Amino acid sequence: MVCHYSYGGDTARAVFAPTRDPYAVKAVNIAHRFALKAVYLSAPREIASVSIYVYDVDNDGRLLHEAKYAPPYSRVSSAPGYGFTGKQRVYSAQGRELEYACELATP
């Protein structure tokens, strides 16, 4: 799974591999302001899901955003290029904005 994100005029991407252990997934630090974590449980099929978390690094790692998606993961046809999550915007208590979108794709 690939998540494309944008903060402070910089755009980058983070790759998250499928896992069976959600606690082993490390968050990606974004400019020491946000942390993005995506947990892609692909098996067993009964619990397959994608969970995405955004944390406020400046505010003791407080959880700002949580989203969970279950298969089948759709493509957002009204917003091409934004994967199954669509374009998401998350704001910190300091008014900072993080944009992200995730897709199931090869890196």
WOSULVEN-V977523 format. One record per residue. N is the residue number from 0. RES is the residue in one small letter. SS is DSSP state (a for helix, b for strand, c for the rest). PHI is phi in whole degrees, 0 to 359 (NA if undefined). Layout:
N|RES|SS|PHI / N|RES|SS|PHI
This chain:
0|m|c|NA / 1|v|b|239 / 2|c|b|246 / 3|h|b|261 / 4|y|b|223 / 5|s|b|221 / 6|y|b|211 / 7|g|c|58 / 8|g|c|87 / 9|d|b|259 / 10|t|b|239 / 11|a|b|208 / 12|r|b|220 / 13|a|b|231 / 14|v|b|253 / 15|f|c|238 / 16|a|c|279 / 17|p|b|301 / 18|t|b|216 / 19|r|c|251 / 20|d|c|238 / 21|p|a|297 / 22|y|a|283 / 23|a|a|274 / 24|v|c|286 / 25|k|c|265 / 26|a|c|283 / 27|v|b|266 / 28|n|b|280 / 29|i|b|245 / 30|a|c|56 / 31|h|c|56 / 32|r|c|242 / 33|f|b|234 / 34|a|b|229 / 35|l|b|244 / 36|k|b|226 / 37|a|b|233 / 38|v|b|253 / 39|y|b|252 / 40|l|b|269 / 41|s|c|262 / 42|a|c|208 / 43|p|c|291 / 44|r|a|303 / 45|e|a|296 / 46|i|a|242 / 47|a|c|302 / 48|s|b|188 / 49|v|b|235 / 50|s|b|241 / 51|i|b|238 / 52|y|b|232 / 53|v|b|234 / 54|y|b|245 / 55|d|b|266 / 56|v|a|297 / 57|d|a|292 / 58|n|a|243 / 59|d|c|57 / 60|g|c|72 / 61|r|b|300 / 62|l|b|290 / 63|l|b|259 / 64|h|b|208 / 65|e|b|220 / 66|a|b|222 / 67|k|b|230 / 68|y|b|235 / 69|a|c|248 / 70|p|c|293 / 71|p|c|283 / 72|y|c|277 / 73|s|c|274 / 74|r|c|264 / 75|v|c|275 / 76|s|c|291 / 77|s|c|283 / 78|a|c|222 / 79|p|c|302 / 80|g|c|91 / 81|y|c|253 / 82|g|c|59 / 83|f|c|280 / 84|t|c|272 / 85|g|c|72 / 86|k|c|279 / 87|q|b|249 / 88|r|b|237 / 89|v|b|235 / 90|y|b|241 / 91|s|c|272 / 92|a|c|297 / 93|q|c|274 / 94|g|c|85 / 95|r|c|281 / 96|e|b|241 / 97|l|b|243 / 98|e|b|248 / 99|y|b|210 / 100|a|b|208 / 101|c|b|237 / 102|e|b|218 / 103|l|c|274 / 104|a|c|204 / 105|t|c|281 / 106|p|c|295
